[in-house]
Amino acid sequence: MSTLATPTIDVRRLAPAQRHPLIFAAFDGLSVGEAFELVNDHDPVPLFMQFARLRGGQFDWSYLQSGPELWQVRIARSQPAPAGVAPRPEGGCGGGGGGCGCRG
C-alpha cells in the first residue's frame, strides 16, 4: 500500500465549464486503487450521475464532508476502463448549460 497522500482537487475557484473536464481527466489518469479528493461548493450529485453514466462500474464515491458550504468527496478507481474502449471526453456542464443541471 502506498504511503503517498491522496491528491486534492479543489474546483471552487474554477469556472463551471472547466470543472467537469478537469475531474474526468484526473480520474482517467488514475490506476486501479488510486483516488483523489474533490472539494466543491455544492453537492456534486450531477457529477456522480455523469460518472455513473460514463464510467459506471469503474469508480467508488465516498462523501467525506456534506455541506452546507463545502462538500468533499473521495473518488477512487475501482476497475480499469474496459479493454479497447477509450474514455469519452466529458465536456463541462457550463453551470447547467450542458445538461447536467449543476452549478459547475
C-alpha positions as CSV (number, residue, x, y, z in Angstrom):
1,M,0.0,0.0,0.0
2,S,1.2,3.4,-0.9
3,T,2.1,6.0,1.8
4,L,1.6,8.9,-0.5
5,A,-1.1,11.5,0.4
6,T,-4.3,11.4,-1.6
7,P,-4.3,14.4,-4.1
8,T,-6.9,17.0,-3.6
9,I,-8.7,18.8,-6.5
10,D,-10.4,22.0,-5.3
11,V,-12.7,23.2,-8.0
12,R,-14.4,26.0,-6.1
13,R,-12.5,28.8,-7.8
14,L,-12.6,27.3,-11.3
15,A,-15.1,28.5,-13.9
16,P,-18.0,26.0,-14.1
17,A,-17.1,24.9,-17.7
18,Q,-13.6,23.9,-16.5
19,R,-14.7,21.7,-13.6
20,H,-16.0,18.5,-15.0
21,P,-13.3,18.1,-17.7
22,L,-10.6,18.5,-15.1
23,I,-12.3,16.0,-12.8
24,F,-12.8,13.4,-15.5
25,A,-9.2,13.9,-16.8
26,A,-7.9,13.4,-13.2
27,F,-10.0,10.2,-12.9
28,D,-8.9,8.8,-16.2
29,G,-5.3,9.2,-15.1
30,L,-5.8,7.0,-12.0
31,S,-4.7,3.4,-11.8
32,V,-6.9,0.9,-10.0
33,G,-6.8,1.6,-6.3
34,E,-5.8,5.2,-6.6
35,A,-8.0,8.1,-5.6
36,F,-8.3,11.8,-5.3
37,E,-10.4,14.1,-3.0
38,L,-12.7,16.5,-4.7
39,V,-13.6,19.8,-2.9
40,N,-16.7,21.6,-4.2
41,D,-19.0,24.4,-3.2
42,H,-22.2,22.4,-3.9
43,D,-23.3,18.8,-3.6
44,P,-21.8,17.1,-6.7
45,V,-24.8,14.8,-7.3
46,P,-24.9,15.7,-11.1
47,L,-21.2,14.8,-11.4
48,F,-22.0,11.5,-9.7
49,M,-24.7,10.9,-12.3
50,Q,-22.2,11.7,-15.1
51,F,-19.7,9.3,-13.6
52,A,-22.4,6.6,-13.3
53,R,-23.3,7.1,-17.0
54,L,-19.8,7.4,-18.4
55,R,-17.6,5.5,-16.0
56,G,-20.1,3.1,-14.5
57,G,-18.5,0.2,-12.6
58,Q,-15.1,1.8,-12.6
59,F,-15.3,4.1,-9.6
60,D,-16.1,4.3,-5.8
61,W,-17.6,7.5,-4.5
62,S,-17.5,8.4,-0.8
63,Y,-18.6,11.6,0.9
64,L,-16.1,12.9,3.4
65,Q,-18.0,16.1,4.1
66,S,-21.5,17.1,3.1
67,G,-22.2,20.8,3.2
68,P,-23.7,23.1,3.9
69,E,-20.9,25.3,2.4
70,L,-18.3,22.7,1.5
71,W,-18.5,19.2,0.0
72,Q,-15.6,16.8,-0.1
73,V,-15.8,13.5,-2.0
74,R,-13.2,10.8,-2.3
75,I,-13.3,9.4,-5.9
76,A,-11.4,6.2,-6.5
77,R,-10.8,4.0,-9.5
78,S,-12.1,0.5,-8.6
79,Q,-11.8,-1.1,-12.0
80,P,-9.9,-0.4,-15.2
81,A,-11.6,1.0,-18.2
82,P,-13.0,-1.7,-20.5
83,A,-10.3,-3.0,-22.9
84,G,-10.4,-1.4,-26.3
85,V,-12.7,1.4,-25.1
86,A,-11.1,4.8,-25.0
87,P,-12.7,7.1,-22.4
88,R,-15.1,9.6,-23.9
89,P,-14.0,13.2,-23.1
90,E,-16.6,14.8,-20.9
91,G,-17.4,18.4,-21.6
92,G,-18.1,20.8,-18.8
93,C,-21.5,21.3,-17.6
94,G,-21.2,25.1,-18.0
95,G,-23.1,25.8,-14.9
96,G,-26.2,23.9,-16.0
97,G,-25.8,24.7,-19.7
98,G,-24.5,21.3,-20.7
99,G,-27.4,19.3,-19.4
100,C,-26.2,18.1,-16.0
101,G,-28.1,20.7,-14.1
102,C,-25.4,21.6,-11.5
103,R,-23.8,24.9,-10.8
104,G,-20.5,23.6,-12.2
